[in-house]
Amino acid sequence: MTVTTKIDLQLLISDDCKTLMARGEHTKEAVIAAAVDQEEIDPDDAEKYAAGNHEVNWYHTTPRDGYTAWYSPSKEGVRGSFKATVVYILW
């Protein structure tokens, strides 16, 4: 029996970048596939993200005016930090 876990992700858009942020450590391909499946991005945009940058890092959510949340790089062990995979494209 195969168990499929839904990837918890969100599309973040700033003035210069579109970012898919998925909690946990995932491959670029898994994040892009989940974003298409969850209708965060159009299937036609998957190629753009496949050519984009991919990082796994620790992040921390901090308040910032004008945003519902701002994700700053952090370190493992910092209170409130979480590991996430990001796939991003500049525009």
N, CA, C and O of each residue as an XYZ file, in Angstrom:
364
protein
N       0.841     -1.183      0.000
C       0.000      0.000      0.000
C       0.884      1.243      0.000
O       1.813      1.335      0.803
N       0.616      2.182     -0.870
C       1.369      3.425     -0.964
C       0.602      4.526     -0.249
O      -0.596      4.707     -0.468
N       1.301      5.255      0.602
C       0.694      6.375      1.306
C       1.234      7.663      0.702
O       2.447      7.871      0.653
N       0.345      8.517      0.248
C       0.749      9.787     -0.332
C       0.474     10.891      0.676
O      -0.641     11.025      1.182
N       1.496     11.674      0.958
C       1.349     12.784      1.884
C       1.239     14.077      1.087
O       2.059     14.354      0.212
N       0.229     14.853      1.397
C       0.063     16.144      0.734
C       1.158     17.093      1.214
O       1.415     17.209      2.412
N       1.786     17.756      0.281
C       2.831     18.719      0.613
C       2.164     20.042      0.975
O       1.365     20.575      0.205
N       2.497     20.563      2.146
C       1.977     21.838      2.629
C       2.778     22.947      1.955
O       3.938     23.171      2.300
N       2.165     23.640      0.997
C       2.917     24.673      0.279
C       2.090     25.904      0.034
O       0.862     25.884      0.125
N       2.784     26.980     -0.279
C       2.121     28.218     -0.651
C       2.936     28.939     -1.705
O       4.155     28.787     -1.785
N       2.249     29.718     -2.506
C       2.880     30.548     -3.517
C       3.060     31.938     -2.925
O       2.095     32.573     -2.501
N       4.295     32.402     -2.901
C       4.626     33.729     -2.369
C       5.080     34.606     -3.529
O       5.917     34.191     -4.331
N       4.542     35.801     -3.621
C       4.887     36.700     -4.717
C       5.395     38.010     -4.142
O       4.740     38.636     -3.309
N       6.575     38.415     -4.600
C       7.128     39.712     -4.205
C       7.325     40.538     -5.471
O       6.911     40.129     -6.555
N       7.955     41.695     -5.333
C       8.163     42.565     -6.484
C       9.094     41.959     -7.533
O       8.997     42.303     -8.711
N       9.986     41.070     -7.128
C      10.989     40.550     -8.065
C      11.046     39.028     -8.173
O      11.882     38.493     -8.901
N      10.166     38.325     -7.455
C      10.309     36.889     -7.366
C       8.969     36.202     -7.103
O       8.112     36.736     -6.400
N       8.804     35.007     -7.679
C       7.677     34.132     -7.351
C       8.279     32.890     -6.702
O       9.160     32.251     -7.276
N       7.807     32.551     -5.510
C       8.388     31.465     -4.731
C       7.331     30.450     -4.328
O       6.257     30.805     -3.841
N       7.657     29.186     -4.539
C       6.863     28.093     -3.995
C       7.575     27.656     -2.728
O       8.722     27.212     -2.791
N       6.928     27.771     -1.588
C       7.524     27.362     -0.319
C       6.753     26.167      0.214
O       5.543     26.235      0.429
N       7.475     25.066      0.424
C       6.869     23.831      0.924
C       7.537     23.462      2.236
O       8.761     23.345      2.303
N       6.748     23.279      3.265
C       7.316     22.869      4.558
C       7.916     21.489      4.437
O       7.310     20.586      3.861
N       9.121     21.325      4.985
C       9.827     20.053      4.927
C      10.830     20.013      3.781
O      11.001     20.990      3.053
N      11.481     18.885      3.637
C      12.498     18.716      2.597
C      11.914     17.883      1.458
O      11.477     16.750      1.657
N      11.917     18.469      0.259
C      11.321     17.834     -0.916
C      12.194     18.094     -2.136
O      13.022     19.005     -2.133
N      12.007     17.296     -3.168
C      12.693     17.556     -4.428
C      11.991     18.713     -5.136
O      10.836     19.030     -4.854
N      12.715     19.328     -6.053
C      12.135     20.402     -6.856
C      10.914     19.878     -7.615
O       9.876     20.537     -7.673
N      11.055     18.683     -8.196
C       9.977     18.099     -8.982
C       8.726     17.848     -8.139
O       7.610     18.072     -8.609
N       8.900     17.389     -6.902
C       7.754     17.124     -6.024
C       7.029     18.416     -5.653
O       5.800     18.441     -5.595
N       7.778     19.482     -5.403
C       7.170     20.773     -5.055
C       6.379     21.321     -6.238
O       5.258     21.802     -6.070
N       6.959     21.249     -7.425
C       6.273     21.760     -8.621
C       5.021     20.939     -8.909
O       3.970     21.503     -9.215
N       5.121     19.619     -8.814
C       3.958     18.755     -9.053
C       2.846     19.048     -8.046
O       1.673     19.095     -8.415
N       3.206     19.243     -6.787
C       2.211     19.560     -5.760
C       1.566     20.919     -6.040
O       0.362     21.084     -5.846
N       2.358     21.886     -6.492
C       1.814     23.215     -6.794
C       0.809     23.148     -7.934
O      -0.209     23.840     -7.903
N       1.081     22.327     -8.936
C       0.131     22.150    -10.041
C      -1.109     21.424     -9.536
O      -2.230     21.844     -9.822
N      -0.921     20.333     -8.783
C      -2.053     19.562     -8.254
C      -2.956     20.397     -7.357
O      -4.176     20.232     -7.371
N      -2.353     21.300     -6.570
C      -3.121     22.133     -5.639
C      -3.573     23.446     -6.284
O      -4.132     24.317     -5.618
N      -3.323     23.572     -7.588
C      -3.723     24.732     -8.387
C      -3.137     26.049     -7.883
O      -3.768     27.101     -7.990
N      -1.930     25.980     -7.335
C      -1.204     27.196     -6.953
C      -0.551     27.821     -8.189
O      -0.405     29.040     -8.278
N      -0.157     26.955     -9.151
C       0.401     27.436    -10.419
C      -0.292     26.692    -11.565
O      -0.815     25.593    -11.380
N      -0.286     27.300    -12.736
C      -0.829     26.662    -13.929
C       0.147     25.609    -14.437
O       1.359     25.776    -14.298
N      -0.357     24.532    -15.020
C       0.542     23.527    -15.592
C       1.530     24.126    -16.595
O       2.662     23.656    -16.716
N       1.096     25.168    -17.315
C       1.989     25.817    -18.289
C       3.183     26.490    -17.627
O       4.213     26.677    -18.276
N       3.075     26.862    -16.345
C       4.163     27.524    -15.631
C       5.159     26.540    -15.014
O       6.209     26.956    -14.525
N       4.849     25.258    -15.030
C       5.718     24.261    -14.404
C       7.123     24.284    -15.005
O       8.107     24.117    -14.283
N       7.225     24.492    -16.322
C       8.544     24.545    -16.975
C       9.381     25.702    -16.449
O      10.591     25.560    -16.270
N       8.755     26.839    -16.200
C       9.480     27.999    -15.672
C      10.076     27.674    -14.306
O      11.231     28.000    -14.031
N       9.281     27.029    -13.450
C       9.766     26.669    -12.117
C      10.825     25.570    -12.190
O      11.753     25.549    -11.381
N      10.690     24.658    -13.154
C      11.692     23.591    -13.314
C      13.061     24.180    -13.650
O      14.091     23.604    -13.300
N      13.068     25.320    -14.326
C      14.328     25.992    -14.660
C      14.774     26.940    -13.542
O      15.856     27.522    -13.615
N      13.944     27.094    -12.514
C      14.239     28.026    -11.421
C      15.201     27.456    -10.395
O      15.746     26.364    -10.559
N      15.391     28.214     -9.346
C      16.309     27.843     -8.270
C      15.594     27.003     -7.221
O      14.388     27.138     -7.017
N      16.353     26.136     -6.558
C      15.814     25.197     -5.564
C      16.728     25.222     -4.341
O      17.941     25.056     -4.467
N      16.152     25.429     -3.169
C      16.930     25.452     -1.923
C      16.138     24.772     -0.808
O      14.908     24.811     -0.786
N      16.867     24.151      0.111
C      16.282     23.640      1.346
C      17.003     24.376      2.462
O      18.232     24.367      2.525
N      16.237     25.018      3.348
C      16.839     25.852      4.377
C      15.885     25.941      5.568
O      14.754     25.458      5.518
N      16.366     26.564      6.627
C      15.546     26.844      7.808
C      15.036     28.268      7.702
O      15.774     29.174      7.315
N      13.756     28.465      8.052
C      13.118     29.777      7.970
C      12.392     30.087      9.269
O      12.102     29.205     10.077
N      12.114     31.361      9.439
C      11.413     31.865     10.610
C      10.409     32.903     10.098
O      10.740     33.719      9.238
N       9.212     32.869     10.616
C       8.189     33.834     10.223
C       8.295     35.061     11.118
O       8.310     34.951     12.344
N       8.368     36.227     10.490
C       8.433     37.473     11.247
C       7.398     38.453     10.702
O       7.100     38.438      9.508
N       6.851     39.300     11.562
C       5.881     40.286     11.075
C       6.587     41.371     10.252
O       7.724     41.747     10.536
N       5.895     41.853      9.244
C       6.435     42.944      8.428
C       5.267     43.697      7.819
O       4.332     43.088      7.298
N       5.319     45.010      7.882
C       4.243     45.840      7.340
C       4.007     45.524      5.870
O       4.949     45.402      5.088
N       2.737     45.395      5.509
C       2.376     45.170      4.121
C       2.309     43.701      3.719
O       1.922     43.392      2.592
N       2.680     42.787      4.621
C       2.673     41.356      4.311
C       1.908     40.606      5.402
O       1.909     41.015      6.564
N       1.262     39.515      5.021
C       0.609     38.682      6.031
C       1.655     37.924      6.828
O       1.460     37.637      8.009
N       2.777     37.597      6.172
C       3.907     36.942      6.840
C       5.158     37.207      6.019
O       5.090     37.328      4.796
N       6.285     37.295      6.682
C       7.570     37.472      6.020
C       8.474     36.347      6.496
O       8.654     36.158      7.699
N       9.041     35.604      5.562
C       9.883     34.463      5.910
C      11.345     34.848      5.784
O      11.818     35.188      4.699
N      12.050     34.792      6.892
C      13.466     35.134      6.931
C      14.289     33.865      7.108
O      13.850     32.936      7.785
N      15.478     33.812      6.508
C      16.351     32.662      6.758
C      16.647     32.544      8.253
O      16.774     33.553      8.948
N      16.754     31.324      8.736
C      17.000     31.078     10.144
C      17.986     29.930     10.291
O      18.686     29.580      9.341
N      18.039     29.356     11.461
C      18.927     28.228     11.740
C      18.145     27.166     12.488
O      17.167     27.464     13.174
N      18.586     25.925     12.348
C      17.975     24.839     13.095
C      18.132     25.109     14.582
O      19.191     25.547     15.031
N      17.088     24.850     15.340
C      17.144     25.037     16.783
C      16.643     26.387     17.264
O      16.396     26.562     18.457
N      16.485     27.354     16.348
C      15.942     28.648     16.727
C      14.443     28.473     16.968
O      13.740     27.888     16.143
N      13.969     28.971     18.079
C      12.557     28.825     18.424
C      11.676     29.350     17.288
O      11.839     30.479     16.824
N      10.752     28.514     16.859
C       9.820     28.897     15.799
C      10.334     28.658     14.391
O       9.603     28.881     13.426
N      11.570     28.210     14.252
C      12.081     27.986     12.898
C      11.541     26.675     12.330
O      11.179     25.763     13.074
N      11.495     26.599     11.016
C      11.027     25.388     10.343
C      11.845     25.168      9.079
O      12.345     26.110      8.464
N      11.967     23.905      8.713
C      12.694     23.546      7.502
C      11.723     23.617      6.335
O      10.589     23.146      6.427
N      12.177     24.208      5.240
C      11.313     24.337      4.072
C      12.137     24.225      2.798
O      13.332     24.517      2.763
N      11.452     23.794      1.770
C      12.022     23.739      0.428
C      11.409     24.879     -0.359
O      10.192     25.063     -0.357
N      12.255     25.646     -1.035
C      11.753     26.730     -1.874
C      12.213     26.513     -3.312
O      13.344     26.104     -3.574
N      11.308     26.798     -4.219
C      11.605     26.813     -5.644
C      11.164     28.190     -6.108
O      10.004     28.567     -5.943
N      12.101     28.944     -6.692
C      11.735     30.313     -7.031
C      12.247     30.728     -8.406
O      13.254     30.224     -8.904
N      11.513     31.664     -8.995
C      11.892     32.247    -10.262
C      11.893     33.759    -10.113
O      11.048     34.324     -9.419
N      12.830     34.401    -10.757
C      12.889     35.862    -10.769
C      12.102     36.355    -11.972
O      12.041     35.686    -13.004
N      11.501     37.526    -11.833
C      10.741     38.080    -12.960
C      10.909     39.548    -13.091
O      10.332     40.158    -13.991
